[in-house]
């Protein structure tokens, strides 16, 4: 029995030893823990890389867009979006109004008079719907802009900017011809000095002809261009969503999505920026600029000043048909107190319709001083010794030239009351406000303008020439019609020598100052705020953010 026991024990030990040997590494193999590099290799092999986080930038403004068809829009809120969806033939430089190539790579005049312009188009560009950008597309867009009987104008579309900049329909443009697939000739009836600068404006961006034919009257909410971002959706008074155009002909964009949100209240926008629910905002109340500077998570930009905020007096209505009444209101306004109260020092008083940053500005003009007694005397002379009743229309949204329009209207109301003028404040939604102003339904009307192209013509002809005082489509909402000013402005358009043009604009400013169709209020330096994670943003003097394709955002 003992022998059998020892035999069985020996067999058991051998089995266990064999098993242990089979499970161990050979004598020549290292048995220590794997190195760090080995561990990393194993982890990389076993775990899939995390997908890149989507780059989304949310840009908040005070009001919604009116139309995403830029040819049929006049407001900055519409242009914010459209500039990123559609391209123009030529564009502005990143930080100035110098002209650079865009959908046209080069251009030149073909005659001594400078009335025939030839554009050489960028090849291989596609619209967002996959159709080709070519000379026929350019001709199609020009025909739609300039010809009032064009079959692709819908629901009373007026294309006001075309009328403003080119003198009506068809205005100064005689013909537009496709020379070949990538060449277009534009012939003008007369020379036009700001012609190329005008074409860089967002109103003259090139839309897909196929999309226009498809969407017809709904093209204003279905934009299709060649730009760095493609339109996705528009939730009225809430947000507009754009997404990256993977086939963009230019550099970028770096963002995957660009979202424009409408948040009417300045303070509410700032609270959302501080909370991180938006990434950028315009319409910063100047009083909040220091708060933004002091916040380590935010950054403040100042847009170069190329604007004017003003109160227009409707000269089609009494008593504003009397120059003494208009001058009286100019003497009644204390601009310095308004700037101190509502601009935080980020503005200067205006005396002319163009800002001092533009060539052609007439600094020799003496501003209307703040003088309520002189204002009262002029009213008495005009037959209103006890003043009169009127309405003061105030914008419902903050604009770069007027960050707190309702509060500014209240200040003006109080200053007018001091000379016996009882002004009832009137306001309404932004689109209606603009439409009624163009119709001339107002008495006095707060508005402003940010220059589109760095040319005085863009202020003075658009805002104060008789050509643009047409009821229903007025850019000149004072309905001011001066033959003397008109003659000077048309001569300036046709003059190629900039020094001579500047002198003509200076002469026109003298006449406008004496006729007083406006109370020019301010030229502002608008603040813009963003989170520190926003990179490569450069505020443009025109106020149009056409460079979002350069902007990046750090998601970490």
Secondary structure, DSSP 4 states (H G I P E B T S, - for coil): -HHHHHHHHHHHHHHHHHHHHHHSPPTTS--SPPPHHHHHHHHHHHSPPPPPPP-EEEEEESS--S-S-GGG--SHHHHHHHHHH--BSEEE-TTSS-EEESSEEEEEE-STTS-EEEEEEPTT-B-TTSPBPSHHHHHHHHHHHH-TT-TT--TT---HHHHHHHTSSSTTEEEEEEEETTEEEEEESS--TTHHHHHTSGGGBPPPHHHHHHHGGGGGGS---SSSEEEEEEETTTEEEEEE-TT-SSS----SEEEEEE---HHHHHHHHHHTS-SEES---GGGHHHHHH-TTEEEEEPPP-EEEEEEE-TTSTTTTSHHHHHHHHHH--HHHHHHHHTTT-EEE--SSS-TTSTT--TTSPPPP--HHHHHHHHHHTT-TT-EEEEEE--SS-BTTBTTHHHHHHHHHHHHHTTTEEEEEE---HHHHHHHHHHT--SEEEEEEE-SSS-THHHHHHHH-GGG--TTS-S-TT----HHHHHHHHHHHH---HHHHHHHHHHHHHHHHHH--EEEEEEE--EEEEETTEES----TTS--TTTTT-EE---
